[in-house]
Amino acid sequence: SKALGEYIVTVNNDTEVITPEWIEELLMFAQRSDVGMVGGRLYYRDGTLWNSGLALDSNRSVTLLHNKIAGNSSGYYGRAVVVQCFSALAGACLMFKRDLYQQIGGMDDVLFKVAHNDIDFGLKIIQRGLCLVYTPFCEMYHYESKSRGSDLEGENLKRFLVEDYCLLAKWKDYLQYGDPFYNVNLSLKTPNFEVKTEKIQYRY
């Protein structure tokens, strides 16, 4: 409500910029009429990759693609180092138009007080026919959960499981046949694009 600019950038308090021209790299795509949101490439403190885009699944919600591979790796057939579209982007580093944010009603801080508000927001953008773009040319370190602790321990875990359930319930129709931006023949049990061994439900 305080922002006056044409674009909004969300940056976590546990991030550190690597790319000097990171804002320009995000803006390159955010200003396009067919793009709703843009996110960057995030690294752990040790230089390994935190994610190069997110994939969604009706059973396990979010998979951080290429998680923990070497930071200088190009990933699965180069997917870690090319601009592409996803169903979800990490809220630790995002850019989007202010008027779009207001039209959609912003991020839901009722159902998703901490986790998944970025994913829910991105899916609402996709509902409007706009793209979520990942660019590897905006790079940051992401010292994950440095200030608020892990989502996988104690009370945080209880809260996270509720938010996880809410996300899967709300977007079950979108995820009925898997993530449209991820190959249905590949597994999401790991972040490494491994071939599925279980039965696959195709759209046709």
Backbone torsions as a table, in degrees:
resi	resn	phi	psi	omega
1	SER	NA	-19.9	-178.9
2	LYS	-89.9	-18.9	-174.1
3	ALA	-70.1	138.5	-179.2
4	LEU	-115.0	-14.2	-176.6
5	GLY	-75.1	167.2	179.8
6	GLU	-73.9	-27.1	-178.9
7	TYR	-123.3	149.6	176.1
8	ILE	-115.5	138.2	174.6
9	VAL	-118.9	128.3	172.4
10	THR	-103.4	127.3	179.0
11	VAL	-135.9	123.0	179.4
12	ASN	-62.1	157.0	175.5
13	ASN	-79.7	2.5	177.3
14	ASP	-115.0	31.6	179.4
15	THR	-117.7	159.6	176.2
16	GLU	-141.4	124.8	-175.8
17	VAL	-67.8	137.4	173.8
18	ILE	-107.5	-49.3	-176.2
19	THR	-82.1	116.5	-178.4
20	PRO	-56.8	-38.4	-177.0
21	GLU	-98.2	36.1	-174.1
22	TRP	-61.0	-38.7	-179.7
23	ILE	-65.5	-41.8	179.0
24	GLU	-62.5	-38.3	179.4
25	GLU	-64.8	-38.1	176.9
26	LEU	-70.5	-44.6	-177.4
27	LEU	-63.9	-30.0	179.1
28	MET	-50.8	-38.4	-178.8
29	PHE	-99.8	-34.4	-175.5
30	ALA	-62.0	-27.3	-178.3
31	GLN	-79.5	-9.3	179.4
32	ARG	-71.9	144.9	-177.0
33	SER	-69.9	-22.0	-178.3
34	ASP	-96.2	3.2	-177.9
35	VAL	-111.1	131.3	179.3
36	GLY	-100.5	-29.4	-176.8
37	MET	-158.0	148.9	-179.4
38	VAL	-131.8	139.6	177.1
39	GLY	-132.7	161.1	-175.2
40	GLY	-107.7	-174.5	-178.2
41	ARG	-96.3	126.1	-172.6
42	LEU	-116.7	142.0	-177.2
43	TYR	-122.5	152.0	167.9
44	TYR	-73.3	169.5	179.3
45	ARG	-57.3	-34.1	-177.1
46	ASP	-82.6	2.7	177.3
47	GLY	92.3	-5.7	174.1
48	THR	-76.3	162.6	-173.3
49	LEU	-79.1	131.7	173.4
50	TRP	-83.2	-47.8	171.1
51	ASN	-166.5	157.4	174.2
52	SER	-127.5	48.5	-173.6
53	GLY	109.6	159.4	-177.8
54	LEU	-117.4	146.2	173.4
55	ALA	-118.3	144.9	-176.8
56	LEU	-111.9	153.1	-179.4
57	ASP	-148.3	145.8	-176.8
58	SER	-70.6	-12.2	-178.1
59	ASN	-104.8	-30.0	-174.7
60	ARG	-132.1	18.4	179.6
61	SER	51.9	-86.6	-167.3
62	VAL	-115.6	135.0	170.9
63	THR	-122.1	127.2	176.5
64	LEU	-81.9	105.0	-174.8
65	LEU	-68.9	138.6	-178.1
66	HIS	64.4	20.3	-178.1
67	ASN	-57.6	126.6	174.2
68	LYS	72.7	14.1	171.9
69	ILE	-79.9	167.2	-179.6
70	ALA	-58.2	138.3	-175.4
71	GLY	-61.9	-25.3	179.9
72	ASN	-95.0	8.9	-179.8
73	SER	-80.5	146.8	176.1
74	SER	-87.6	-5.9	175.2
75	GLY	77.3	-161.2	-176.4
76	TYR	-69.6	109.2	-178.5
77	TYR	49.4	36.4	176.2
78	GLY	80.3	8.4	-173.1
79	ARG	-68.4	-18.8	-179.3
80	ALA	-78.5	-14.2	-172.8
81	VAL	-123.3	17.1	177.7
82	VAL	-122.9	148.3	175.6
83	VAL	-68.8	134.8	-178.1
84	GLN	-161.4	171.2	-179.8
85	CYS	-101.8	148.8	178.4
86	PHE	-137.1	169.1	172.5
87	SER	-82.7	-16.9	-176.6
88	ALA	-153.3	147.1	176.4
89	LEU	-132.8	150.8	-177.6
90	ALA	-75.1	130.6	-177.8
91	GLY	-67.9	-8.0	-179.7
92	ALA	-63.2	-22.4	178.5
93	CYS	-155.3	102.3	-178.0
94	LEU	-139.9	153.6	169.6
95	MET	-134.7	139.0	177.8
96	PHE	-155.9	164.2	-179.7
97	LYS	-73.5	137.8	-179.4
98	ARG	-62.2	-41.9	-177.8
99	ASP	-67.1	-33.3	176.3
100	LEU	-65.4	-43.6	178.1
101	TYR	-57.0	-43.8	-179.3
102	GLN	-69.8	-39.4	179.8
103	GLN	-61.6	-40.6	-177.9
104	ILE	-78.4	-19.8	-179.0
105	GLY	96.7	16.3	177.3
106	GLY	71.9	-161.3	178.4
107	MET	-91.6	142.8	-176.6
108	ASP	-79.6	107.0	178.7
109	ASP	-99.6	15.3	175.3
110	VAL	-99.1	-58.7	177.0
111	LEU	-74.0	-30.8	-173.6
112	PHE	-126.8	73.3	-175.6
113	LYS	-63.2	-36.6	-177.3
114	VAL	-126.6	-57.7	-176.3
115	ALA	-94.9	147.8	168.7
116	HIS	74.1	0.6	176.5
117	ASN	-65.8	-30.4	176.9
118	ASP	-69.6	-39.4	179.9
119	ILE	-69.2	-44.8	177.5
120	ASP	-59.6	-42.4	178.6
121	PHE	-62.4	-43.6	178.8
122	GLY	-62.6	-40.0	179.5
123	LEU	-67.8	-32.9	175.3
124	LYS	-67.4	-32.6	176.0
125	ILE	-67.0	-44.2	178.5
126	ILE	-61.1	-37.2	177.0
127	GLN	-56.5	-26.2	179.3
128	ARG	-88.9	6.6	176.5
129	GLY	83.3	17.0	-179.4
130	LEU	-104.9	160.5	-176.3
131	CYS	-96.7	149.5	168.4
132	LEU	-106.3	118.0	-172.2
133	VAL	-109.2	130.5	171.7
134	TYR	-99.0	129.7	174.6
135	THR	-122.9	125.6	179.7
136	PRO	-78.0	-1.7	-176.2
137	PHE	-93.5	1.8	167.2
138	CYS	-112.7	111.1	-172.8
139	GLU	-120.1	139.5	177.8
140	MET	-146.4	151.5	164.7
141	TYR	-79.8	144.3	178.7
142	HIS	-129.8	99.9	-179.9
143	TYR	-82.1	77.4	-165.0
144	GLU	-50.4	127.5	173.7
145	SER	58.1	26.8	-177.7
146	LYS	-59.7	-39.4	-174.7
147	SER	-93.7	-25.3	-174.7
148	ARG	-113.2	-3.1	179.4
149	GLY	85.2	173.3	-176.8
150	SER	-75.6	146.7	174.4
151	ASP	-79.8	-3.3	-173.1
152	LEU	-108.2	19.1	-179.0
153	GLU	-137.6	143.6	171.0
154	GLY	53.5	-136.9	-178.5
155	GLU	-64.5	-32.4	177.9
156	ASN	-60.2	-38.4	179.7
157	LEU	-64.7	-42.3	179.2
158	LYS	-60.5	-45.8	179.0
159	ARG	-64.3	-41.3	-179.3
160	PHE	-62.9	-40.9	-179.3
161	LEU	-64.0	-37.0	177.1
162	VAL	-65.8	-45.5	179.9
163	GLU	-65.6	-35.8	177.5
164	ASP	-63.1	-46.0	179.0
165	TYR	-61.8	-42.5	-179.6
166	CYS	-61.8	-40.2	179.7
167	LEU	-64.5	-47.1	-177.6
168	LEU	-66.6	-36.1	179.4
169	ALA	-70.0	-41.9	-176.8
170	LYS	-67.5	-36.3	-173.0
171	TRP	-113.3	27.0	-177.6
172	LYS	-62.3	-35.5	179.6
173	ASP	-67.8	-40.5	179.0
174	TYR	-63.4	-35.1	-175.3
175	LEU	-99.4	11.7	-175.0
176	GLN	-54.1	-41.2	-179.2
177	TYR	-110.7	23.5	-178.8
178	GLY	94.5	177.7	-179.6
179	ASP	-71.8	122.2	-179.2
180	PRO	-61.5	-19.7	-178.6
181	PHE	-101.4	14.1	180.0
182	TYR	-135.3	136.4	-175.9
183	ASN	-61.9	123.6	-177.1
184	VAL	-63.3	-19.5	179.5
185	ASN	-82.9	-6.1	180.0
186	LEU	-104.6	145.1	-177.4
187	SER	-81.4	151.0	172.8
188	LEU	-112.4	15.6	176.1
189	LYS	-72.8	-22.1	174.6
190	THR	-133.2	164.9	-179.2
191	PRO	-88.9	14.5	-167.6
192	ASN	-109.4	19.0	173.8
193	PHE	60.2	42.6	179.3
194	GLU	-81.6	149.1	-178.9
195	VAL	-69.1	137.4	179.3
196	LYS	-66.7	145.9	173.5
197	THR	-110.8	-13.5	179.9
198	GLU	-88.1	169.7	-179.7
199	LYS	-65.2	140.0	-177.2
200	ILE	-109.0	133.9	175.1
201	GLN	-98.3	109.7	-179.4
202	TYR	-86.5	163.5	-179.0
203	ARG	-73.4	-25.0	-174.7
204	TYR	-103.0	NA	NA
